Amino acid sequence: MYRKEEQLLPPPEKFELPFEGKLSPNNRWVIMAELIPWDDFEEEYAKLFSAEKGAPAKLFRMALGTLIIKEKLGTSDRETIEQIRENPYLQYFIGLNCYQQEPPLESSMLVHFRKRIDGELINKINKKIVKREIDKSDKEVKKKDCLQ
């Protein structure tokens, strides 16, 4: 069963931490989170689940984000979950609203994430990111040309 819950994520500087701190908008995980078009692929990911069977699925951002963390850090599934549990930037990256002490998911979920998020979907995401960045760059060039 898949059920998307509407949630508005706070900007990094408003992400709640138990020690009164704020996330830096210049952190690599915050920057990368802003590059990835999470919502553009949520619906496609949701189609992989049955509305009648099984427990509610994790959101696409949590699934893909966890796999990205694992690959970038070169960690095992268990170590990836431990890193997420310990790091508020990683928790923000996977879409949590505030820091939590408990792991947000079991390491065994990564097996399911890998089955559902295949190379074809990763390629679509990469193409969308590149297109968006090119479009943004083109707009900046045009704006610069207009100012001269």
C-alpha positions as CSV (number, residue, x, y, z in Angstrom):
1,M,0.0,0.0,0.0
2,Y,1.3,3.5,-0.8
3,R,0.1,6.6,0.8
4,K,1.8,9.9,0.2
5,E,1.5,12.3,3.1
6,E,1.7,15.9,2.3
7,Q,4.5,17.5,4.1
8,L,6.2,20.8,3.8
9,L,9.9,20.5,4.6
10,P,11.4,23.4,6.5
11,P,14.3,25.2,5.0
12,P,17.7,23.9,6.3
13,E,18.0,26.8,8.7
14,K,14.7,25.9,10.4
15,F,15.4,22.1,10.6
16,E,14.9,21.3,14.3
17,L,17.9,19.9,16.2
18,P,17.8,18.8,19.8
19,F,20.8,21.0,20.6
20,E,19.3,24.3,19.3
21,G,21.5,24.4,16.2
22,K,20.6,25.1,12.6
23,L,21.6,23.3,9.4
24,S,24.0,25.2,7.1
25,P,22.5,25.9,3.6
26,N,26.1,25.4,2.3
27,N,26.4,21.8,3.4
28,R,26.9,19.3,0.6
29,W,23.8,17.3,1.6
30,V,21.6,20.4,1.7
31,I,22.8,21.5,-1.7
32,M,22.3,18.1,-3.2
33,A,18.8,17.9,-1.7
34,E,17.9,21.0,-3.6
35,L,19.2,19.7,-6.9
36,I,17.2,16.5,-6.9
37,P,13.6,16.8,-8.3
38,W,12.1,14.5,-5.6
39,D,8.5,15.4,-6.2
40,D,8.8,14.9,-10.0
41,F,9.3,11.2,-9.5
42,E,7.1,10.5,-6.4
43,E,4.1,9.6,-8.5
44,E,6.1,7.2,-10.8
45,Y,7.5,5.5,-7.6
46,A,4.1,5.3,-6.1
47,K,2.8,3.3,-9.1
48,L,5.1,0.4,-8.0
49,F,2.9,-0.3,-5.0
50,S,-0.5,-1.9,-4.4
51,A,-3.1,0.3,-2.8
52,E,-4.7,-2.8,-1.1
53,K,-1.7,-4.9,0.0
54,G,1.2,-4.4,2.4
55,A,2.4,-1.8,4.8
56,P,2.6,1.8,3.6
57,A,5.7,2.5,1.5
58,K,8.5,4.9,2.4
59,L,8.5,8.1,0.3
60,F,10.6,8.3,-2.8
61,R,12.9,10.9,-1.2
62,M,13.7,8.5,1.6
63,A,14.2,5.6,-0.7
64,L,16.4,7.3,-3.3
65,G,18.1,9.5,-0.7
66,T,19.2,6.5,1.4
67,L,20.6,4.8,-1.7
68,I,22.5,7.9,-2.7
69,I,24.0,8.2,0.8
70,K,25.0,4.5,0.7
71,E,26.8,5.0,-2.6
72,K,28.4,8.4,-1.8
73,L,29.8,7.1,1.6
74,G,30.6,3.6,0.3
75,T,29.0,2.0,3.3
76,S,27.1,-1.3,4.0
77,D,23.3,-1.2,4.3
78,R,23.6,-1.3,8.1
79,E,26.3,1.3,8.3
80,T,24.3,3.6,6.0
81,I,21.3,3.5,8.4
82,E,23.6,4.1,11.4
83,Q,25.1,7.1,9.5
84,I,21.6,8.5,8.9
85,R,20.7,7.9,12.5
86,E,23.7,10.0,13.7
87,N,23.7,12.8,11.2
88,P,21.0,15.5,11.0
89,Y,22.2,16.5,7.5
90,L,21.5,13.0,6.2
91,Q,18.2,13.0,7.9
92,Y,17.3,16.3,6.2
93,F,18.5,14.8,2.9
94,I,16.1,11.9,3.1
95,G,13.2,14.1,3.9
96,L,12.7,14.1,7.7
97,N,11.3,17.2,9.2
98,C,13.5,17.2,12.3
99,Y,16.3,15.2,13.9
100,Q,15.4,11.9,15.5
101,Q,17.4,9.6,17.6
102,E,15.9,6.4,16.3
103,P,16.7,5.0,12.8
104,P,14.0,6.1,10.3
105,L,14.0,2.7,8.6
106,E,15.5,-0.8,8.8
107,S,18.6,-1.6,6.8
108,S,16.7,-4.5,5.1
109,M,14.6,-1.8,3.3
110,L,17.6,-0.9,1.1
111,V,17.2,-4.3,-0.7
112,H,13.6,-3.3,-1.6
113,F,14.7,0.2,-2.6
114,R,17.4,-1.2,-5.0
115,K,14.8,-3.5,-6.6
116,R,12.4,-0.6,-7.2
117,I,14.8,2.2,-8.2
118,D,16.5,0.8,-11.3
119,G,19.0,2.2,-13.7
120,E,16.3,3.5,-16.0
121,L,14.8,5.6,-13.3
122,I,18.2,6.9,-12.1
123,N,18.9,8.0,-15.7
124,K,15.6,9.9,-15.9
125,I,16.4,11.7,-12.7
126,N,19.9,12.5,-13.9
127,K,18.6,13.9,-17.2
128,K,16.1,16.0,-15.4
129,I,18.7,17.4,-13.1
130,V,21.1,18.2,-16.0
131,K,18.2,19.8,-18.1
132,R,17.2,21.9,-15.1
133,E,20.7,23.1,-14.5
134,I,21.3,23.9,-18.2
135,D,18.0,25.8,-18.3
136,K,19.0,27.8,-15.2
137,S,22.4,28.5,-16.7
138,D,20.8,29.7,-20.0
139,K,18.5,32.0,-18.1
140,E,21.5,33.5,-16.2
141,V,23.4,34.0,-19.5
142,K,20.4,35.7,-21.1
143,K,19.9,37.9,-18.1
144,K,23.6,38.8,-18.2
145,D,23.4,39.6,-21.9
146,C,20.3,41.8,-21.3
147,L,22.2,43.8,-18.7
148,Q,25.1,44.6,-21.0
